[in-house]
Amino acid sequence: MQDLNHIQNIYFIGIGGIGMSALARYFKFQGKNVAGYDKTSTSLTRTLEAEDIVVVYDEKINSVPAEFQDKENTLVVYTPAVPEAHEQLAYFRNNEFTLNKRAAVLGLISKGKTTLAVAGTHGKTTTTAILGHLLKETGAKVTGFLGGISEDIQSNLILKGDDVIVVEADEFDRSFLHLSPNIAAITSMDADHLDIYGKKEELEDTFRQFAKLVPENGTLFIKNGLPIEGKTFGIEDDADYSAQNIKIENGTYHFDLKTPNGVIEGFMFNLPGKHNVLNAITALAMAIQFGSPIPKLARALYGFKGVKRRFSYKIKSDRLVLIDDYAHHPAEIAAVNQAVREMHPGKKVLAVFQPHLFSRTRDFADDFAESLALFDELLLLDIYPARELPIEGITSSWILEKVSTNSKKLIQKENIIDEIKRSNPEVVVLMGAGSIGEEVESIKNALQDEA
């Protein structure tokens, strides 16, 4: 399928996913009929429903609205996270509907348009959101597909025209190989998704394949030190684009940007953590390469509010700080700890973590134990299975035994609030990519009195 213009009905299996919901919103904006299935009601699916997109929660085919059962006029979009035995997916496949993975559809939308793509095992969501914000605020006619909800627009979709596409390039299931980027960045290549790739070397080879998608007249940006050729970005180092003279004043970073054409002074950035400064440098480098007006970039960056569940302050008072973060990989957990220690030095920090996937927990068990031990106290939830079945012997108890912290405990989700109150911490960090995100508001409301 090469032409989306003649398709009127688009049905999403897994519509509540962050990438899928952005596509659903995009097609709704384009005037298409949009509906979809998801397993459970979440804040994302409820938002889609409020935008007049029909969401069904029963996988039986008779729950699919009638107009989406017309195979001549319907495109079915699905994610690799949906099992092959899914009743709707099997029906559409057996009845020869036009089916495409989310990544392939994203590739079709961006094909032939100037495309800026951000890849990496960490940092890509925030970097993509910053980049989309910079382009939007400096006047570009941009469509942005984000992997998180931008606090600035309260959405994962930027709609300001279609001269340029900004997209998060997802390495899961090699999805990003469907893209045709003119300007791309690779923020990190730490081992992850080994359930897909088997070993780190295979993951790295796939990133090299992604790098080769950038044409000769395009530009590839690489985090300084990664084993791929490209323009480099970094922090206080010899990279082509680098943050220099970094200072923190009242929780805001101040820095200068070294570029191949000289130093641009006077940037300010409000997201905590050196990893976020690196994300900002990446986005600035890409925006400058695209041709954004440099004098407007500093103001645009200063106005960026962040991405939901990426070091999001839910409570911030002298007595109590509550932070929510999507961190689900050991490197991300360590980065969160660095940011907390930098912004709240000397405070007692309690981490509440929900592991995500049995395979990831198995593959990085010792690394998880090491990063979780950085906190003063740990409350560990059961593993969130997502798309996986349990793996024998891989449990949160197994991980907990490996954590060297003395103050540690395995808890159930319904006991989070009581256990936090019992701990009496000064800083609480909620981390994980699973259902813990749905608990944040109730935790915030319950702890508000303590603050």
Secondary structure, 3 states (H helix, E strand, C coil): CCCCCCCCEEEEECCCCHHHHHHHHHHHHCCCEEEEECCCCCHHHHHHHHCCCEEECCCCHHHCCHHHHCCCCEEEEECCCCCCCCHHHHHHHHCCCEEEEHHHHHHHHHCCCEEEEEECCCCHHHHHHHHHHHHHHCCCCEEEEEEEEECCCCEEEEECCCCEEEEEECCHHHHHHHCCCCEEEECCCCCCCHHHHCCHHHHHHHHHHHHCCCCCCCEEEEECCCCCCCEEEEECCCCCEEEEEEEEECCEEEEEEEECCEEEEEEEECCCCHHHHHHHHHHHHHHHHHCCCHHHHHHHHHCCCCECCCCEEEEECCCCEEEEECCCCHHHHHHHHHHHHHHCCCCCEEEEECCECHHHHHHCHHHHHHHHCCCCEEEECCCECCCCCCCCCCCHHHHHHHCCCCCEEECCHHHHHHHHHHHCCCEEEEECCCHHHHHHHHHHHHHHHHC
